[in-house]
């Protein structure tokens, strides 16, 4: 089993920055993919950014140039640095991890990000 714990959410003004962190623990030795998703009220959960073990990254168009994903494979952590935050970035952000490409993804409990003046 894999446990994911997110931290770093909160309230920030438009144009501000936040860093989210996610730590994986449990039966982990070689996580293939780690990612961040988000879900805004009344909307479907969407991919924000992902990074494979070989550092291939993928970003949603809406966050390109503003958000940066990073991983520490030795510590099994993944961070999301969010700059130039907009009100539309408000959502619950979830950490996601797959040990192999075939595995059903594991999810964290989520952390709230609110962007408001």
Secondary structure by P-SEA (a helix, b strand, c coil): cbbbbbcbbbbbcccbbbbbbbbbbcccccccccbbbbbcccccccccccccccccccccccccccbbbbbcccccbbbbbbcccccccccbbbbbbbcccccccccccbbbbbbcc
